[in-house]
Amino acid sequence: MAKAGWKCEKSEHVNTPVFTDFPMTLECRIKEKIDESEEGYYIVAEIVNILVDENYLAEDGKPDMEKMKLIVFDPIHHGYIELGKTIGKAFSDGKALN
C-alpha cells in the first residue's frame, strides 16, 4: 500500500478496507469460490455498496464509465485492457434489427 501510494479507510459495509483514491470502488461480499487451484480461483460476489468520486459522475448523477478510463484484467492473456467509448445502447439498439 505504501509503495503504491494508495490510501484506504475501513469499509462501513464489509470487513475490509476500501481504497479512497480510485474513481469507483465496489464493496463486495464473497458468496462463492469456484475452481480453486494453485493459480487462484473465480469468485461470485454480492455488491453491497458502490463508492464513486463525484468527479466521475455524469450529468444524471450516475457513474460515467468513460470519464474513469477503466481497465480490466484479461485472464486469458494475462494482460490489462483499457475500456473504450460507448458504442451503443443496451436493450434498445437490437430492436432495430427486427
Wavefront OBJ file of the C-alpha trace (Angstrom):
o trace
v 0.000 0.000 0.000
v 2.708 2.465 0.973
v 4.750 1.623 -2.121
v 1.757 2.217 -4.413
v 0.834 5.410 -2.574
v -2.810 4.322 -2.269
v -4.932 5.453 0.654
v -7.668 3.389 2.252
v -10.213 3.505 5.026
v -12.376 0.941 6.797
v -15.490 -0.034 4.907
v -18.848 0.627 6.549
v -20.429 -2.359 4.770
v -17.898 -5.226 4.634
v -14.982 -6.318 6.809
v -12.218 -4.932 4.612
v -10.560 -1.634 3.747
v -11.686 0.339 0.683
v -9.363 2.400 -1.499
v -10.179 6.099 -1.484
v -8.039 7.110 -4.493
v -9.941 5.129 -7.141
v -12.667 6.670 -9.307
v -15.091 3.927 -8.232
v -14.925 1.154 -5.650
v -17.344 -1.742 -5.362
v -17.735 -3.088 -1.835
v -18.491 -6.792 -2.208
v -19.268 -9.770 -0.033
v -17.908 -13.076 -1.374
v -20.692 -15.612 -1.893
v -18.798 -18.493 -3.541
v -15.326 -19.578 -4.713
v -15.233 -21.539 -7.982
v -12.489 -23.748 -9.458
v -9.991 -23.126 -6.655
v -6.463 -24.246 -7.628
v -2.809 -23.269 -7.119
v -3.263 -20.490 -9.720
v -6.228 -18.966 -7.897
v -9.993 -19.111 -8.281
v -13.034 -17.294 -9.606
v -15.413 -15.681 -7.143
v -19.101 -14.895 -7.119
v -19.766 -11.810 -5.018
v -22.658 -9.633 -3.975
v -22.157 -5.884 -4.412
v -23.256 -4.270 -1.139
v -22.166 -0.666 -1.798
v -20.653 1.487 -4.549
v -18.376 4.456 -3.828
v -17.826 6.961 -6.668
v -15.676 10.095 -6.699
v -18.035 12.930 -7.709
v -15.579 13.987 -10.450
v -16.581 10.810 -12.292
v -20.329 11.301 -12.258
v -22.327 12.055 -15.395
v -24.868 14.872 -15.608
v -27.570 12.455 -14.383
v -25.594 11.797 -11.171
v -24.678 8.229 -12.141
v -21.112 6.909 -12.654
v -19.640 7.872 -16.050
v -17.574 4.899 -17.198
v -15.844 6.839 -19.992
v -14.577 9.535 -17.596
v -12.992 6.859 -15.402
v -10.763 5.436 -18.163
v -11.213 1.974 -16.645
v -9.017 -1.039 -17.233
v -9.968 -4.699 -16.990
v -7.874 -7.788 -16.396
v -7.706 -10.247 -19.306
v -7.435 -13.654 -17.591
v -6.832 -15.435 -20.895
v -3.728 -13.488 -21.990
v -2.797 -12.170 -18.516
v -2.901 -8.538 -19.542
v -4.785 -5.325 -18.858
v -7.106 -3.680 -21.369
v -8.361 -0.080 -21.314
v -12.085 0.156 -21.873
v -13.134 2.436 -24.690
v -16.040 4.629 -25.673
v -19.750 3.819 -25.697
v -20.751 2.157 -28.957
v -24.460 1.543 -28.456
v -27.480 1.457 -26.168
v -28.182 -1.812 -24.368
v -31.671 -3.297 -24.730
v -32.733 -0.817 -27.434
v -30.243 -0.943 -30.341
v -31.075 -4.589 -31.003
v -34.744 -3.738 -31.558
v -33.774 -2.066 -34.845
v -32.726 -5.491 -36.142
v -36.281 -6.931 -36.030
l 1 2 3 4 5 6 7 8 9 10 11 12 13 14 15 16 17 18 19 20 21 22 23 24 25 26 27 28 29 30 31 32 33 34 35 36 37 38 39 40 41 42 43 44 45 46 47 48 49 50 51 52 53 54 55 56 57 58 59 60 61 62 63 64 65 66 67 68 69 70 71 72 73 74 75 76 77 78 79 80 81 82 83 84 85 86 87 88 89 90 91 92 93 94 95 96 97 98
